[in-house]
Amino acid sequence: MNFKPLCKILLIEDDLPLASVTCQYLRKNRCDVVHIATGAELELLANIDEFQIVLCDVMLPDTDVFSEVVHQIQIVKHLYR
């Protein structure tokens, strides 16, 4: 069944069972979801501006993910001014 996603969501979560359930729920409700589990994966992400929503676990063991996401969004906003 083909459908156009309602939105594109970046899920940043290191608890894999929780991430799996969350992704299943969002996809069932017509969302396109990209899941990453570490701060290192976030740094490799090319374009954070392709996502309409970012859901993030703010307590990842390897990075301050919230600060990193905010920093990447600020860079994108600066580029599009």
C-alpha positions as CSV (number, residue, x, y, z in Angstrom):
1,M,0.0,0.0,0.0
2,N,1.6,3.3,-1.1
3,F,0.9,6.5,0.7
4,K,2.5,9.8,1.1
5,P,3.9,10.3,4.6
6,L,2.3,13.0,6.7
7,C,5.7,14.0,8.0
8,K,9.3,13.0,8.3
9,I,10.6,12.3,11.9
10,L,14.0,11.8,13.2
11,L,14.0,9.5,16.3
12,I,17.1,9.6,18.5
13,E,16.8,6.8,21.0
14,D,19.4,4.4,22.4
15,D,16.8,2.1,24.1
16,L,16.3,-0.2,21.1
17,P,13.0,-1.9,22.3
18,L,11.5,1.5,22.9
19,A,12.7,2.8,19.6
20,S,11.3,-0.2,17.8
21,V,7.8,0.3,19.2
22,T,7.9,4.0,18.6
23,C,9.0,3.5,15.0
24,Q,6.3,0.9,14.4
25,Y,3.6,3.2,15.9
26,L,4.7,6.3,13.9
27,R,5.0,4.3,10.6
28,K,1.5,2.8,11.2
29,N,0.3,6.4,11.4
30,R,1.8,7.4,8.1
31,C,5.0,8.9,9.3
32,D,8.4,8.4,7.6
33,V,10.8,7.7,10.5
34,V,14.6,7.6,10.6
35,H,16.0,6.1,13.8
36,I,19.5,6.7,15.1
37,A,20.8,5.4,18.4
38,T,24.0,7.3,19.1
39,G,25.5,10.7,19.1
40,A,28.1,9.5,16.6
41,E,25.2,8.7,14.1
42,L,23.8,12.2,14.7
43,E,27.1,13.7,13.7
44,L,27.1,11.7,10.4
45,L,23.5,12.8,9.6
46,A,23.8,15.0,6.5
47,N,20.6,17.2,6.6
48,I,18.7,17.7,9.8
49,D,16.5,20.1,7.9
50,E,14.8,17.3,6.0
51,F,12.9,16.4,9.2
52,Q,9.7,18.2,10.4
53,I,10.0,16.6,13.9
54,V,12.9,15.5,16.0
55,L,12.1,13.2,18.9
56,C,15.2,12.8,21.1
57,D,16.3,11.0,24.2
58,V,18.3,13.8,25.9
59,M,20.4,11.3,28.0
60,L,22.4,9.4,25.5
61,P,25.5,7.9,27.0
62,D,28.0,9.2,24.3
63,T,26.8,12.8,23.8
64,D,24.7,15.7,24.8
65,V,22.2,15.0,22.0
66,F,19.9,17.9,22.8
67,S,22.7,20.5,22.4
68,E,24.0,18.8,19.3
69,V,20.5,18.9,17.7
70,V,20.0,22.5,18.6
71,H,23.5,23.3,17.2
72,Q,22.7,21.6,13.9
73,I,19.3,23.4,13.6
74,Q,21.1,26.7,14.2
75,I,23.6,26.0,11.4
76,V,20.8,25.2,9.0
77,K,18.9,28.4,9.9
78,H,22.0,30.4,9.4
79,L,22.5,28.9,5.9
80,Y,19.0,29.7,4.8
81,R,19.0,33.4,5.9
